[in-house]
Amino acid sequence: MPCTVPELAARFRAVLRRVRWAPIEDLVFPSLTISVTGRTVYSNGQWVDVSRQEFNVLVVLAKEVGRIVSREDLLRTIWAVPVSVAARSNVLTVCISSLRGKLEATSAGRMIHTVRGIGYVFRT
């Protein structure tokens, strides 16, 4: 059912009042800084060249510091892969391995840990 422009504007304003916008902040840890808005990663003050997918995986894990994130959740969130495909996919394993190598090369140490059969956890 069509509505008038003023009514449509009023509906948008009502929706915007109900939405809570969370400010995007940098994720700062003792040896790692992730700039979400700038899409950059610094480990011990050194810039780390990460791919788009590696950055996305790192942000998801870092936002859930200390909590296990399942492989399926990461694959659904980052790659939008269905669960049936996720079980057979190796793309996440390769991405995590590459990301670990880049972070460990800058002496950040091991921050991404595997929880066998479940997923991954980010620890500082």
Summary of the structure (lengths in Angstrom):
residues: 124
radius of gyration: 18.8
end to end distance: 53.7
largest distance: 60.5
contacts: 305
relative contact order: 0.15
helix: 44%
strand: 20%
